[in-house]
Amino acid sequence: MTETATLDGYGSLIEPATLKIQRLLPGTAERVWAYLTDSDLRCRWLAAGEMPAAVGGAFALTWRNDELTDPPGERPEGFGAEHRIESRILEFEPPRRLAFTFGGAGEVSFELEPRGEKVLLTVIHRRLPDRPTSLKVGAGWHAHLDILAARLSGSEPEPFWDRWSALKPEYERRIPG
C-alpha cells in the first residue's frame, strides 16, 4: 500500500471541534507554499487576498467559488457568489508552517513536510463553532484541496460546487451531531 492510499482524504476530527486533513501533493514545499501565500495562486484554488508575511498582520480572504472551475457546477441554495472573512496571521515560517484566524470560524494551520518529490500538506482547522459550520468547512476544505492537487499536477479539477455537494453527505456521516 502506498503512502497516498493510507492517507484519509476526508480527514478526521482529532478533537470535537478540530478537523485535520492531510494530502500528499506533487512538487516542492516552496511551490506549495506559494499556492498558500500568493494571492494570484491562492485564488485559483481557495480565496484571493494579499497576505502579509509577518505574524500579527491582518488581511481579508475573498472566496469566489464560481470562478475556481469552468464550469463551476451548481451553487447550493444559501451560498452567495462571494464570501469574505477577516483574518490575522498567527504563524508564518516559510516554507513549512502557516497559521491564521478564520473569521469567526476558528483558526487554520498548514504544515508542509517534504516527502521525496512530493509534499505532505497537513491542514488543521481548530475551534469550529458548531456542527453546521463543521459540515460546510469539512466539505469545503476537501473540495478546495482537490482543486489545489489538480492545479499542482496540471490537470483539470472537477466543477467545484458539484464536488462540494457530493462531499457534504460524507461529512454529515463523519461529523457527530
VEXDREN-2710 file (C-alpha; in Angstrom, 1 decimal):
% VEXDREN-2710
k/r/px/py/pz
1/MET/0.0/0.0/0.0
2/THR/1.4/3.4/-0.9
3/GLU/1.5/6.4/1.5
4/THR/-1.1/8.2/-0.7
5/ALA/-3.5/5.2/-0.2
6/THR/-3.1/5.3/3.6
7/LEU/-4.0/9.0/4.0
8/ASP/-7.7/9.6/4.8
9/GLY/-8.7/12.1/2.1
10/TYR/-11.7/13.2/4.2
11/GLY/-9.7/13.9/7.2
12/SER/-10.8/13.3/10.7
13/LEU/-12.0/15.1/13.8
14/ILE/-9.0/14.9/16.1
15/GLU/-10.9/16.8/18.8
16/PRO/-14.6/17.7/19.0
17/ALA/-14.1/21.0/17.1
18/THR/-10.9/20.3/15.2
19/LEU/-10.7/18.9/11.7
20/LYS/-7.4/17.5/10.3
21/ILE/-6.9/16.8/6.6
22/GLN/-3.7/15.6/5.0
23/ARG/-2.8/15.4/1.3
24/LEU/0.3/14.3/-0.5
25/LEU/0.8/16.8/-3.2
26/PRO/3.2/16.9/-6.2
27/GLY/6.1/19.4/-6.2
28/THR/8.3/21.1/-3.7
29/ALA/7.4/22.7/-0.4
30/GLU/8.3/26.1/-1.9
31/ARG/5.9/25.6/-4.8
32/VAL/3.0/24.6/-2.4
33/TRP/3.9/27.5/-0.1
34/ALA/3.5/29.9/-3.0
35/TYR/0.0/28.5/-3.6
36/LEU/-0.8/29.1/0.1
37/THR/0.6/32.6/0.4
38/ASP/0.5/34.3/-3.1
39/SER/-3.0/35.8/-3.7
40/ASP/-2.7/35.2/-7.5
41/LEU/-2.1/31.5/-7.0
42/ARG/-4.3/31.0/-3.9
43/CYS/-7.3/32.5/-5.7
44/ARG/-7.1/29.6/-8.3
45/TRP/-7.9/27.0/-5.6
46/LEU/-9.2/28.8/-2.5
47/ALA/-9.6/32.5/-2.0
48/ALA/-7.9/35.8/-3.0
49/GLY/-6.4/38.3/-0.6
50/GLU/-2.9/39.9/-0.2
51/MET/-1.4/38.2/2.8
52/PRO/1.2/39.9/4.9
53/ALA/4.4/37.9/5.5
54/ALA/4.5/38.7/9.3
55/VAL/2.9/37.3/12.4
56/GLY/0.1/39.7/13.5
57/GLY/-0.6/41.0/10.0
58/ALA/-4.2/41.5/9.2
59/PHE/-5.7/40.5/5.8
60/ALA/-9.0/39.5/4.2
61/LEU/-9.8/36.4/2.2
62/THR/-12.4/36.6/-0.5
63/TRP/-14.0/33.5/-1.9
64/ARG/-15.4/33.4/-5.4
65/ASN/-16.0/29.7/-5.8
66/ASP/-17.9/30.1/-9.1
67/GLU/-14.5/31.2/-10.6
68/LEU/-12.5/28.2/-9.4
69/THR/-13.5/25.8/-12.2
70/ASP/-15.1/26.1/-15.6
71/PRO/-17.9/25.1/-15.3
72/PRO/-18.3/25.9/-11.6
73/GLY/-21.2/23.4/-11.1
74/GLU/-24.5/24.3/-9.5
75/ARG/-24.1/26.5/-6.4
76/PRO/-26.2/25.2/-3.5
77/GLU/-29.0/27.3/-2.1
78/GLY/-27.9/29.8/0.5
79/PHE/-24.4/30.4/-0.9
80/GLY/-23.6/33.8/-2.4
81/ALA/-21.3/34.4/-5.4
82/GLU/-18.7/35.9/-3.0
83/HIS/-17.8/35.4/0.7
84/ARG/-15.2/37.4/2.7
85/ILE/-13.6/36.9/6.1
86/GLU/-11.1/38.9/8.1
87/SER/-8.0/37.1/9.2
88/ARG/-4.8/37.6/11.1
89/ILE/-1.5/35.8/10.7
90/LEU/-0.7/33.6/13.7
91/GLU/2.4/31.8/12.4
92/PHE/4.5/32.5/9.3
93/GLU/7.5/30.2/8.8
94/PRO/8.3/29.8/5.1
95/PRO/8.1/27.3/3.6
96/ARG/6.9/24.9/6.3
97/ARG/4.2/26.5/8.5
98/LEU/1.4/29.0/8.2
99/ALA/-1.5/29.7/10.5
100/PHE/-4.2/32.3/10.6
101/THR/-7.5/33.2/12.1
102/PHE/-10.5/32.2/10.0
103/GLY/-13.0/35.0/10.7
104/GLY/-15.5/33.8/13.3
105/ALA/-14.9/30.1/12.4
106/GLY/-11.7/29.4/14.3
107/GLU/-8.1/29.1/13.1
108/VAL/-6.4/27.2/10.3
109/SER/-2.9/25.9/10.1
110/PHE/-1.0/24.5/7.2
111/GLU/2.2/22.4/7.7
112/LEU/4.4/21.3/4.8
113/GLU/6.7/18.3/5.1
114/PRO/8.8/17.3/2.0
115/ARG/8.4/13.6/1.1
116/GLY/10.8/12.9/-1.8
117/GLU/9.4/14.6/-4.9
118/LYS/6.1/15.4/-3.1
119/VAL/4.9/17.4/-0.1
120/LEU/2.7/16.2/2.8
121/LEU/0.3/19.1/3.5
122/THR/-1.5/18.9/6.8
123/VAL/-4.4/21.3/7.3
124/ILE/-5.8/21.7/10.8
125/HIS/-9.0/23.8/11.3
126/ARG/-9.4/24.4/15.0
127/ARG/-12.3/25.8/17.1
128/LEU/-15.1/25.1/14.6
129/PRO/-18.0/26.8/16.3
130/ASP/-20.8/24.3/15.6
131/ARG/-21.8/21.3/13.5
132/PRO/-23.4/23.2/10.6
133/THR/-20.1/25.2/10.2
134/SER/-18.1/22.0/10.5
135/LEU/-20.1/20.3/7.7
136/LYS/-19.6/23.3/5.4
137/VAL/-15.9/23.7/6.3
138/GLY/-15.1/20.0/6.0
139/ALA/-16.6/19.6/2.5
140/GLY/-15.2/23.0/1.6
141/TRP/-11.6/22.1/2.6
142/HIS/-11.9/18.8/0.8
143/ALA/-13.2/20.3/-2.4
144/HIS/-10.6/23.2/-2.3
145/LEU/-7.7/20.7/-1.7
146/ASP/-8.9/18.6/-4.6
147/ILE/-8.6/21.7/-6.8
148/LEU/-5.1/22.5/-5.3
149/ALA/-3.9/19.0/-6.1
150/ALA/-5.3/19.3/-9.7
151/ARG/-3.6/22.7/-10.2
152/LEU/-0.3/21.4/-8.9
153/SER/-0.4/18.3/-11.1
154/GLY/-1.5/20.3/-14.2
155/SER/-4.8/18.5/-14.5
156/GLU/-8.4/19.9/-14.8
157/PRO/-10.3/19.9/-11.5
158/GLU/-13.9/18.7/-11.2
159/PRO/-16.6/21.5/-11.0
160/PHE/-16.2/23.0/-7.5
161/TRP/-19.9/23.1/-6.5
162/ASP/-20.7/19.6/-7.8
163/ARG/-17.7/18.3/-5.8
164/TRP/-18.7/20.2/-2.7
165/SER/-22.3/18.9/-2.9
166/ALA/-21.1/15.3/-3.4
167/LEU/-18.8/15.5/-0.4
168/LYS/-21.3/17.1/2.1
169/PRO/-23.2/13.9/2.8
170/GLU/-20.0/12.1/3.7
171/TYR/-19.1/14.8/6.2
172/GLU/-22.7/14.6/7.6
173/ARG/-22.0/11.0/8.3
174/ARG/-18.5/11.6/9.7
175/ILE/-19.1/14.6/11.9
176/PRO/-21.2/13.8/15.0
177/GLY/-24.4/15.7/15.5
END
